[in-house]
Amino acid sequence: MLKVGVIGCGGIGRTHAGVYKSDPLADLRCVCDIQRDRADSAAAQFGVKAYYSVEDMLKHEELDAVSVCTAGVENGGDHYLPTMQCFEAGLHVLCEKPISNNIVHAREMVAKAKEKGVYFGINLNHRFVPPAAKAKQWVQEGKLGDLLLINMTMWIGNPNETSPWFHIRALHPHSLDIMRYFCGDVKKVHAFFNRAPRPDGPGGKRVCWSNVQVNLLFENEVVGHLTGSYDANPAHNLERCEVMGTEGRFVLDNLYEELTFYPRRSQELTVIRNSIMGGVAGFQATFNNRLHRWLEQVTNKVPREEIEASGEDGLAVQEIIEAAIQSWEGNCVVDVMR
Ligand SMILES: NC(=O)c1ccc[n+]([C@@H]2O[C@H](COP(=O)([O-])OP(=O)(O)OC[C@H]3O[C@@H](n4cnc5c(N)ncnc54)[C@H](O)[C@@H]3O)[C@@H](O)[C@H]2O)c1
């Protein structure tokens, strides 16, 4: 059993703590938040010790791993410091997405984990569902033939106006991770953004670039497209991914609701619908599955490069995001940093 702690006790930190509490591979020892009331109430809820600083937690606890569930600017500004502190102390870290909103920090975090030889995972939880694994298996087995195209849509409603880049930096680590999961690394990016009208009054546009269309060229010559929005209703459909190859295409609809294979040379479809008997029960399951896989891989001491949804993966999607921003600002196609 891994001795774990959770840093950051907002809604998502509590979600991690709850998953650890119920996972047989984890022994939740403590929670930590610089807001004392948050740390205290989470500690009471989960029956563990509260800390109010990472330094103090590291001084008094012998942990194997932590979840970093802080937020900050663009939901990622506060991840750097506690993650680096935990790496310095030799702990494995599962960090919430985005790895960081600051690309220099993100690069340093990945480099530090490597230097210390510790595991680094990012909570890119959307890919941790059985239909995504099945679709990946189809890709690997060659059921689609040679990959040609990928289309991804992810749209929610989020009125956050704290930064122009909140939407792409905070949400699209998820969509781009799904795209990379199926099609690999991206080498070139071109993006257009727009801003919806302000929802709260007459005239003016949102501060946040709340809609985006991104064109992507992958290393394997696949061409891809991402549609993203903060002006939609996710109750209808949160995300959709379509991958096409020379022998057919699949559509993975709404994370796990339905997976369909459309063969190129036959009329017969393969449809896998989420079962009401033992299927994915809801979005919460993506956390359960992701955290369990992390615990499993750390417990089994897999080679560092085998960690699924790793720090490197979290950095790779952030590099694509920075390239998309540069593309819009510079009116050009941008090579993605690798
Ligand atoms: N994977 C997903 O599906 C998913 C969904 C939503 C949010 N998130 C991510 O989860 C993260 C947390 O979201 P939230 O809504 O719970 O945020 P939140 O702001 O409610 O909570 C973050 C907490 O971290 C604490 N904190 C900040 N710096 C700290 C430090 N150095 N040491 C200890 N505590 C510190 C804050 O005091 C705060 O209580 C964000 O990065 C967000 O992007 C992920």
The ligand as a Tripos MOL2 file, in Angstrom:
@<TRIPOS>MOLECULE
LIG
   44    48     1     0     0
SMALL
NO_CHARGES

@<TRIPOS>ATOM
      1 N1         -9.0800   16.4060  -14.0660 N.am      1 LIG1
      2 C1        -10.2700   16.9770  -14.0480 C.2       1 LIG1
      3 O1        -11.2520   16.4620  -14.5960 O.2       1 LIG1
      4 C2        -10.4190   18.2940  -13.3660 C.ar      1 LIG1
      5 C3        -11.6770   18.9090  -13.2490 C.ar      1 LIG1
      6 C4        -11.7410   20.1410  -12.6230 C.ar      1 LIG1
      7 C5        -10.5990   20.7380  -12.1310 C.ar      1 LIG1
      8 N2         -9.3890   20.1220  -12.2670 N.ar      1 LIG1
      9 C6         -8.1490   20.7200  -11.7550 C.3       1 LIG1
     10 O2         -8.0580   20.4850  -10.3570 O.3       1 LIG1
     11 C7         -7.2640   21.5100   -9.7410 C.3       1 LIG1
     12 C8         -7.9690   21.9820   -8.4650 C.3       1 LIG1
     13 O3         -9.2330   22.4910   -8.7520 O.3       1 LIG1
     14 P1        -10.2120   22.9890   -7.5790 P.3       1 LIG1
     15 O4        -11.4520   23.4250   -8.2500 O.co2     1 LIG1
     16 O5        -10.2910   21.9660   -6.5120 O.co2     1 LIG1
     17 O6         -9.3740   24.2770   -7.0640 O.3       1 LIG1
     18 P2         -9.5700   25.1630   -5.7470 P.3       1 LIG1
     19 O7         -9.0220   26.5190   -6.0400 O.co2     1 LIG1
     20 O8        -10.9620   25.0620   -5.2230 O.co2     1 LIG1
     21 O9         -8.6240   24.4390   -4.6530 O.3       1 LIG1
     22 C9         -7.2470   24.5450   -4.6950 C.3       1 LIG1
     23 C10        -6.7490   24.5640   -3.2660 C.3       1 LIG1
     24 O10        -5.3160   24.5190   -3.2790 O.3       1 LIG1
     25 C11        -4.8560   25.2900   -2.1640 C.3       1 LIG1
     26 N3         -3.4400   25.6100   -2.3480 N.ar      1 LIG1
     27 C12        -2.8840   26.4850   -3.2390 C.ar      1 LIG1
     28 N4         -1.5480   26.4930   -3.1100 N.ar      1 LIG1
     29 C13        -1.2460   25.6240   -2.1210 C.ar      1 LIG1
     30 C14        -0.0310   25.1820   -1.5350 C.ar      1 LIG1
     31 N5          1.1600   25.6330   -1.9490 N.pl3     1 LIG1
     32 N6         -0.0840   24.2730   -0.5440 N.ar      1 LIG1
     33 C15        -1.2690   23.7970   -0.1050 C.ar      1 LIG1
     34 N7         -2.4720   24.1750   -0.6260 N.ar      1 LIG1
     35 C16        -2.4400   25.0610   -1.6210 C.ar      1 LIG1
     36 C17        -5.7860   26.4770   -2.1330 C.3       1 LIG1
     37 O11        -5.7780   27.1160   -0.8870 O.3       1 LIG1
     38 C18        -7.1320   25.8320   -2.4760 C.3       1 LIG1
     39 O12        -7.8560   25.4520   -1.3400 O.3       1 LIG1
     40 C19        -7.0740   22.5820  -10.8210 C.3       1 LIG1
     41 O13        -5.7560   22.4950  -11.3210 O.3       1 LIG1
     42 C20        -8.0490   22.2100  -11.9170 C.3       1 LIG1
     43 O14        -7.5610   22.5140  -13.2260 O.3       1 LIG1
     44 C21        -9.3010   18.9170  -12.8650 C.ar      1 LIG1
@<TRIPOS>BOND
     1     1     2 1
     2     2     3 2
     3     2     4 1
     4     4     5 ar
     5     4    44 ar
     6     5     6 ar
     7     6     7 ar
     8     7     8 ar
     9     8     9 1
    10     8    44 ar
    11     9    10 1
    12     9    42 1
    13    10    11 1
    14    11    12 1
    15    11    40 1
    16    12    13 1
    17    13    14 1
    18    14    15 2
    19    14    16 1
    20    14    17 1
    21    17    18 1
    22    18    19 2
    23    18    20 1
    24    18    21 1
    25    21    22 1
    26    22    23 1
    27    23    24 1
    28    23    38 1
    29    24    25 1
    30    25    26 1
    31    25    36 1
    32    26    27 ar
    33    26    35 ar
    34    27    28 ar
    35    28    29 ar
    36    29    30 ar
    37    29    35 ar
    38    30    31 1
    39    30    32 ar
    40    32    33 ar
    41    33    34 ar
    42    34    35 ar
    43    36    37 1
    44    36    38 1
    45    38    39 1
    46    40    41 1
    47    40    42 1
    48    42    43 1
@<TRIPOS>SUBSTRUCTURE
     1 LIG1         1 GROUP 0 **** ****
